């Protein structure tokens, strides 16, 4: 399954490392990534792929909660199909 993950929060060292390490631990492959910093505000969008027979969106979101809390971020993930449908209107 393909999904889109967004990561936002105040910029600081370790955000990318924390997010990508958590994804790697779940065997989630990063297919594309875009990140920028605007006025000390970090934003990142990742296109990821994972085996939907062993993981689902809700489980991934839950697994990212410790990263959100420890890094002071907002992390959201949704299926790429839903993301595309909402953004094509």
N, C-alpha and C positions, 0 to 999 in steps of 0.2 A: 504494500500500500504506500502511496505517496501522501505526504502531509507538508503543511507550511507551519513553521514555528516562528513566532516573533518574540524578541527579547528587548526590553526597554528598561532604562534606569539611569541613575547618576553614574557617570563614567568613573571607573577606577581599575586598577590593575587586577587581572585574574578573571574577568568576566568570560572571555572566550574560552579560556582553559577550563573553567568550571562547567560551563554549558556543554562543551564538546566532550569532556571526560564523562559526564553523566550519560550523554548519548551513546558513547562508545561502550560503556558498561552494559547498556541495554541492546547492544549489537545493532544500533540504528546508524545507517549510512547517510552521510551528508553529501547530497548531490550538488548543491549550489548554496552559496552564502554571500550576503551583501551586508556590510556594516558601515556605519558612519557615526561621527560624533558632532553634535550641533550644540554649541553653548554648554559644554560639559554634560550633555545628555546623550547617552549611548543608545543606539538602535541597531538591531541586527535582525535580518530575515534569513531563515534557512529553509531550503527545500530538502526534505529527508525521505528516506525509504526504509521500511521495516516489514517484517513478516507478520501479517495481520492474524495469522493462526496462533502466534504466541504472545502478541501484544495488541492492545487497542489504544485508541486516543486517550480515553479516561485514565488508563493505567500509566501511560507516559506522562500525562499532565500531573498525576499524583506523584510520580517518581521525580519530577522536576521541582516539587515544592521545597525540598530542603535547599536546593540551589537558589531558588527565589529568596528564601528567608536569609540564608547566609550571605548572599551577595546584594540584597536589597533591590531585587529586580521584579519585573512583571513578565512572566513567561506564559505564552498561550500557544496552543497547538490545535490545528483543525485539519480535517482531510483536505487534500488539494482540490478535490471535486467541489466541496462546499466553498472553499476560498475563491475558486475561479467563478463559480456561479454567482456569489455575492458581489464580486468585483467587476463582473461583466454587465451588470444591469445599467 
